[in-house]
Amino acid sequence: MKRNLLSCLFALSLSLLTAVSYAQQKTDEGATAEVAAATVKWIDTFNTRDPVRISALYAPDAILWGTVSKTIRTTPEEILVYFQESSTKRPDLRMFLGEYHVRLYGDIATNSGYYTSRNPVDGQEVVIPMRFTFTYRREGDRWVIVNHHSSRFAATP
């Protein structure tokens, strides 16, 4: 009888662990999809060229090391100025998302990959491939950017 009881308890425990593992996997898949969607939202918002809307995607303590910045931006005001300058200098520039990889660490996530900028200059489209890493933090039901680094691909010899 003890043996049957132990076998039943073991089977029940295994079933519960499997169910919890499956539920966690589904939760992680949902969060991963949300982070990917937050990156797509950044691309779409960037393409509006509205600096206020773009900078609203960043947490108050975010850091931005922008593609064309010689300085790191560590305050909401500096991040806003970066996007104001970018939008003024290149109002027709648009970003296109390429391959990316989301990694989830609870309420923190990273997304690393590449995007491509396209900007018409003197009737010619200038295309610049760039790499990026976004670090997100979950705040309530949204993922905000807490760290963003972007750089051009180096020219190959």
N, C-alpha and C positions, 0 to 999 in steps of 0.2 A: 504494500500500500504506500509506504514511504517513497519507494522507487517511482511509482506511478505519479504521485504528487510532485516529486522533484522533476520528473519528465514534463509534466504539464506546466509547472512553473517555468522551466527552461524554455519550452516552446512559446509560452506567453511572453516571456521577456524578449525572446528573439523577435517575435512578431511586433512587439512595441518598439524595439530598437529599429527595426526595418521601417516601420511607419514614421517614426520620428526622423530618421535619416531621409526618407522620401519627402516628408514635409519640409525639412531644411533645404533639400535640393530644390524644391519648387520655389521656396522663399528666395534662395540665392539666384535662381533663374529670373525671378521677377525683379529683384534688385538690379541684377546685371542689365536687364532690358531697360530699366529706368535710367541707369547711368548712360547707356548707349543713347537713349532718347534725349538725355540732358546735353550730350555732345551734339546731336543733330540740332537741338534747339539753339545751341551756341552758334552753329554754322548759319542757321536760318536767321537768327537775330543779328549776327555780324553782317549778313548780307542786306539788312535794312539800312546799314550805315548810321544807325541812331545810337550815339555814344551812351546816352542815358539808359536805353534798353539793354545795351550790351553789358555795361558795367553793373547793372542790376542782377546779373547772373552770378556775380562774385560775392563771397562772404565779406563782411566788414574787415576781417583780419586776413584777407587774401593777399597773395603775392603774385605778381605778374612779371615774367621776364619775356617781354614781347619780341617778336621776330625782328623788328626794326628799331628796337630800343637799345640805347647805349647804357641805360640805367635800369636797375630793378625797381619796380613799382610796389610799394608796401602799404599804401593807404587807399581808401576808396577815391579820394580826390585825385591822386596820381594815376590811378587806373582810368578814371574818367578822362583825364587830360590826354592820356595815351590814345584812347579811342577817338577823342575829339580831333587830335592832330592827324591821326590816320585817316579819319573820314573826310577831313578838309583837304588833305594832300592827295588822296586817292578816292574820290567819291564813287567811282565806277568799279572799284575793285570788288571782286566776289570770290568767296571761298567754296571749295568743293571737297567733300570728305572722301577719303580713300580708306584703305585698310586700317583697322584699329583693333585693339585688344583690351577688354575690360577685365580688371582683377578686383575682386571684392574682399574687403577685410572688415566685416561687420558694418559699422556706420561710416566707414571710410572706403573709398574706391579710387582706383586709378584707371585712366584710359590713355593708352599710348598708341600712336599710329602716325599716319601722314595725311595732310591735306594739301591742296593745290590752290594757289591764288591765280586768278586771271584778271588782267587789267588792261583795257585798251589804252594805248599810248600812240599818238600820231597815226591813227588808223591801223596799227598793228596790235595784236593781242600779245601781251607779255605774260608768260606762264612761268610760275615759280613753284617748284615742289618744296614742301616743308615738312619737318617732323614736329610732333607735339607730344606733350604729356600734360594731362589735366589730372589733378587730384581733387576729388569731391568729398564733401561731408554731408551726410543726410541731416537735414534740419526739418523736422516734422515730416511732411509728405513730399518734400522736394530735395534734390541734390544740388548743392551750391559749390561753386569752384573755390577752393582754398589755395590752390597753387596751379599756375599755368606757365609752362615753358614752351617756347616755340623757336625754331631756328631753321634757316635754309639748309638744304642739302649742300654739302661742300662739293665744289666742282671736282670732277675726277681728272687726274692727269692724262 
